């Protein structure tokens, strides 16, 4: 009993310390962004976010990029990883190495390699910021790969696929109606990680001269620090909400699976 009490106390202390460590900077950012003239409080920095057309345009660009990058990442990863697990397991290590490689390469090095390619990308697709989708998809691969791989490892993919194929399902049907529903939580996790990463990316967009949220925040910091801090705080809160949503979805999914197993056992 004494050891359990000590563990609870230690766990509570650790959580409190971590909570203070993460919350204090957010409080400081909120305090700075609401400073007014003559030691007063003002929401001018927050209301200026909506009034800044360049910032709103950059925000829309980043949101669109986060969606398109997540979709392209899932379209590339899920069929490839499922097929490799089913038909080409000997290539699994190679694909894992290729997907994790961007994690080991600094962003500045990636930009140096991508710059000549983006000359052709801009030639064929125009100079829209949405062309960053290709670069960001590569950037999110290491994080998305781990999430999707964990989801596929948690199910008996081979048995499910063979059962569906024996009933006459096509490979597309197997992927869409068998694989995807069973790894839904992993796909949501990979998507949320991708969104959080894209919204916070600065180096590639800046060096390739595209207007995204973090580029605008950097420019705002040079002329209006209050608005810059307010936007940064909003981004952090949005990222926390995404992580909590992921945790909630995962917990609900585990509860649903547990309830189904109990019902099956009772029958």
C-alpha positions in Angstrom: 0.0 0.0 0.0 2.8 2.4 0.9 4.5 1.9 -2.5 1.3 2.6 -4.3 0.9 5.9 -2.4 4.5 6.8 -3.2 3.9 6.1 -6.9 0.8 8.2 -7.0 2.5 11.1 -5.3 5.5 10.8 -7.6 3.2 10.7 -10.7 1.2 13.7 -9.4 4.4 15.7 -8.9 5.7 14.8 -12.3 2.4 15.8 -14.0 2.3 19.1 -12.1 5.9 19.9 -13.0 5.3 19.1 -16.7 2.0 21.0 -16.6 3.7 24.1 -15.3 6.5 23.7 -17.8 4.1 23.7 -20.7 1.4 26.1 -19.4 3.6 28.9 -18.2 4.9 29.8 -21.7 1.3 29.9 -23.0 0.3 32.2 -20.1 3.3 34.4 -20.9 2.3 34.5 -24.6 -1.3 35.4 -23.7 -0.1 38.1 -21.3 2.2 39.7 -23.9 -0.4 39.6 -26.7 -3.0 41.4 -24.6 -0.7 44.3 -23.5 -2.1 47.7 -24.3 -0.9 51.3 -23.9 -0.1 52.6 -20.5 -0.1 49.2 -18.7 -3.6 48.4 -19.9 -5.1 45.3 -21.4 -6.2 45.2 -25.0 -7.4 42.7 -27.5 -6.1 44.8 -30.4 -3.4 42.2 -31.4 -6.1 39.5 -31.6 -8.6 41.5 -33.6 -5.8 42.5 -35.9 -5.4 38.9 -37.0 -8.7 39.0 -38.9 -8.0 42.5 -40.4 -4.6 41.4 -41.8 -5.4 40.2 -45.4 -1.9 38.8 -45.9 -2.1 36.8 -42.7 -5.5 35.4 -43.5 -4.4 34.4 -47.0 -1.3 32.7 -45.6 -3.5 30.9 -43.0 -5.8 29.6 -45.8 -2.8 28.5 -47.8 -1.4 26.6 -44.8 -4.8 24.9 -44.0 -5.2 23.8 -47.6 -1.6 22.5 -47.6 -2.2 20.6 -44.4 -5.3 18.9 -46.0 -3.7 18.2 -49.4 -0.5 16.9 -47.8 -2.4 14.6 -45.4 -4.5 13.2 -48.3 -1.5 12.6 -50.6 0.4 11.0 -47.8 -2.4 8.5 -47.1 -2.9 7.8 -50.8 0.8 6.9 -51.1 1.4 5.2 -47.8 -1.6 3.0 -47.1 -1.8 1.0 -50.4 2.0 0.7 -50.5 2.4 -0.5 -47.0 -0.6 -2.9 -47.2 0.7 -4.4 -50.4 4.2 -4.8 -49.1 2.9 -6.6 -45.9 0.8 -8.9 -48.1 3.0 -9.6 -51.1 6.5 -8.2 -50.7 7.5 -8.4 -47.0 11.2 -8.6 -48.0 10.9 -4.9 -49.0 9.5 -3.7 -45.7 12.9 -2.7 -44.3 13.8 -0.8 -47.5 10.5 1.1 -47.5 10.9 1.9 -43.8 14.4 3.3 -44.5 13.2 5.4 -47.3 10.2 6.8 -45.4 12.4 7.6 -42.3 15.2 9.2 -44.3 13.7 12.7 -44.4 13.9 12.7 -40.6 17.7 12.5 -40.8 18.1 15.1 -43.4 18.0 18.8 -42.3 15.3 20.9 -43.9 17.9 23.2 -45.4 19.5 20.3 -47.2 16.1 19.2 -48.5 15.5 22.7 -49.9 18.8 22.7 -51.7 17.8 19.4 -53.4 14.3 20.5 -54.1 15.0 23.9 -55.5 15.9 22.7 -59.0 13.0 20.4 -59.0 10.6 23.2 -58.0 11.7 25.1 -61.1 10.0 22.4 -63.1 7.1 22.1 -60.7 6.4 25.8 -61.0 6.7 25.5 -64.8 4.0 22.8 -65.0 1.7 23.6 -62.1 2.3 27.3 -61.6 3.7 29.1 -58.6 0.8 28.4 -56.2 1.8 27.7 -52.6 -0.2 24.5 -53.0 2.7 23.0 -54.9 4.4 22.7 -51.5 2.2 19.7 -51.1 4.8 17.5 -52.7 7.6 18.8 -50.4 5.4 18.5 -47.3 4.3 15.0 -48.1 8.0 13.9 -48.1 8.5 15.9 -44.9 5.6 14.1 -43.0 6.5 10.6 -44.2 8.6 9.6 -41.1 5.8 10.5 -38.7 3.0 9.1 -40.8 4.8 5.9 -41.5 5.2 5.0 -37.8 1.5 5.7 -37.2 0.2 3.7 -40.1 2.7 0.9 -39.5 1.5 0.6 -35.9 -2.1 0.3 -37.1 -1.3 -2.4 -39.7 0.7 -4.3 -37.2 -2.2 -4.4 -34.8 -4.5 -6.3 -37.2 -4.3 -9.7 -38.9 -4.0 -8.1 -42.3 -3.2 -11.3 -44.3 -6.2 -13.2 -42.9 -8.6 -10.3 -43.5 -7.4 -9.7 -47.0 -7.6 -13.4 -48.0 -11.1 -13.7 -46.5 -12.3 -10.7 -48.5 -10.6 -12.0 -51.7 -12.2 -15.4 -51.3 -15.6 -13.8 -51.2 -14.9 -12.1 -54.5 -13.7 -8.6 -53.3 -11.4 -6.7 -55.5 -8.1 -5.3 -54.2 -9.6 -1.8 -54.1 -12.5 -3.1 -52.1 -10.2 -5.0 -49.7 -8.2 -1.8 -49.2 -11.2 0.6 -48.8 -13.7 -1.6 -46.9 -11.5 -3.9 -45.0 -8.1 -2.3 -44.3 -9.1 1.3 -43.9 -11.9 0.8 -41.3 -9.6 -1.4 -39.2 -6.8 1.1 -39.0 -9.0 4.2 -38.8 -7.4 5.5 -35.6 -3.9 5.1 -37.0 -5.0 7.0 -40.1 -6.5 9.8 -38.0 -3.3 9.9 -36.0 -1.1 10.1 -39.1 -3.3 12.9 -40.5 -3.3 15.0 -37.4 0.5 14.7 -37.1 0.8 15.8 -40.7 -1.5 18.8 -40.1 0.4 19.8 -37.0 3.8 19.6 -38.9 2.6 21.4 -42.0 1.1 24.3 -39.9 4.4 24.7 -38.1 6.8 24.4 -41.0 8.8 27.5 -41.9 12.2 26.7 -43.5 11.1 25.1 -46.8 8.3 27.6 -47.4 10.6 30.6 -46.7 13.5 29.4 -48.8 11.3 28.5 -51.7 9.6 31.9 -51.4 6.1 30.7 -50.7 3.6 32.6 -48.5 2.5 30.4 -45.6 1.4 30.9 -42.0 4.8 30.6 -40.4 6.4 32.9 -43.0 3.8 35.6 -42.3 4.2 35.1 -38.5 8.0 35.7 -39.0 7.3 38.8 -41.0 4.8 40.0 -38.4 7.3 39.5 -35.6 9.4 42.2 -37.2 6.7 44.9 -37.3 4.1 43.8 -34.8 5.2 41.4 -32.1 1.8 41.3 -30.4 0.0 40.0 -33.4 2.8 37.5 -34.1 2.6 36.1 -30.6 -1.2 35.9 -30.8 -1.0 33.9 -34.0 1.6 31.6 -32.5 -0.5 31.0 -29.5 -3.5 30.1 -31.7 -1.3 27.6 -33.6 -0.2 26.0 -30.4 -3.7 25.8 -29.0 -4.9 24.3 -32.3 -2.1 21.7 -32.1 -3.0 20.8 -28.5 -6.7 20.4 -29.6 -5.6 18.1 -32.4 -3.6 15.9 -30.0 -6.4 15.7 -27.5 -8.8 14.8 -30.3 -6.5 12.0 -31.3 -6.3 10.8 -27.7 -10.1 10.9 -27.4 -10.7 9.1 -30.7 -8.2 6.4 -29.8 -9.8 5.9 -26.3 -13.3 5.6 -27.8 -12.0 3.1 -30.3 -10.5 0.9 -27.6 -13.7 1.1 -25.6 -15.7 0.1 -28.6 -13.5 -2.9 -29.4 -13.6 -4.0 -25.7 -17.4 -3.8 -25.7 -17.6 -5.8 -28.9 -15.3 -8.5 -27.4 -17.4 -8.6 -24.3 -20.6 -9.0 -26.3 -19.1 -11.7 -28.5 -17.9 -13.6 -25.4 -21.3 -13.4 -23.8 -22.9 -14.8 -26.9 
